[in-house]
């Protein structure tokens, strides 16, 4: 591997449990100690996978995910209309705290001198926030980035602002990395290269529910268009002064939706390992 070819920024798309693929990619990087990045940008569950990578805890994300989908408390259709919603983020935080703790000391030591950003969406303005988490608010920042309207608790307060899933305001923060002067940017996707998305039923419901806030209503109406524009931009590979590339699944992942088993997660995780190792071999 040629150090002159090293990337300086890592961008992680979200995608809920599809980020089992992301975990596989990051664990492949960790296995060969490929950590050239000075800047990190992560969205939603991508920020959870990022923490495991930064703390040096290989397999942490995938083992935590398997525990959650099998215990029947994280995803529960019986709780869909409760305060916590279909996916219980309070339960996730409790499991992380009590059973699968993050090595915060190692994570904070590793990011010294680096730039780490967790993307969230402002609940009032619909604008993206790029939180730079500190030791005291790592988990809250990550939970805010992963909080989906109508699927989880809906919003989390961070630094006196209500925030939710960063995937709505900036689903693939490539432009943010570009604007901050990153020269070689690697984007880890949770959908195949070039795959577009359409506005789904949840977007229609969210737009109607937030009719009193035109900025949020518009966000839910149009976020898929912004996503598709970034997908197209990724395929351009960059400019004369800045270059970007992506690692993406070769096919649609099994860990999409809410009826997921540990076998689905493990399959997508292994797919991430394989794709990442092939990518590394060509660097």
Secondary structure as GFF3:
##gff-version 3
##sequence-region A 1 283
A	DSSP	three_ten_helix	3	5	.	.	.	ID=ss1
A	DSSP	beta_strand	9	12	.	.	.	ID=ss2
A	DSSP	three_ten_helix	16	19	.	.	.	ID=ss3
A	DSSP	alpha_helix	20	31	.	.	.	ID=ss4
A	DSSP	beta_strand	39	43	.	.	.	ID=ss5
A	DSSP	alpha_helix	45	54	.	.	.	ID=ss6
A	DSSP	alpha_helix	60	71	.	.	.	ID=ss7
A	DSSP	three_ten_helix	77	79	.	.	.	ID=ss8
A	DSSP	alpha_helix	89	98	.	.	.	ID=ss9
A	DSSP	alpha_helix	104	110	.	.	.	ID=ss10
A	DSSP	beta_strand	115	122	.	.	.	ID=ss11
A	DSSP	beta_strand	128	131	.	.	.	ID=ss12
A	DSSP	three_ten_helix	135	137	.	.	.	ID=ss13
A	DSSP	alpha_helix	138	146	.	.	.	ID=ss14
A	DSSP	beta_strand	156	158	.	.	.	ID=ss15
A	DSSP	beta_strand	161	165	.	.	.	ID=ss16
A	DSSP	alpha_helix	166	169	.	.	.	ID=ss17
A	DSSP	alpha_helix	174	179	.	.	.	ID=ss18
A	DSSP	beta_strand	184	188	.	.	.	ID=ss19
A	DSSP	alpha_helix	201	209	.	.	.	ID=ss20
A	DSSP	alpha_helix	214	234	.	.	.	ID=ss21
A	DSSP	beta_strand	243	247	.	.	.	ID=ss22
A	DSSP	alpha_helix	262	281	.	.	.	ID=ss23
###
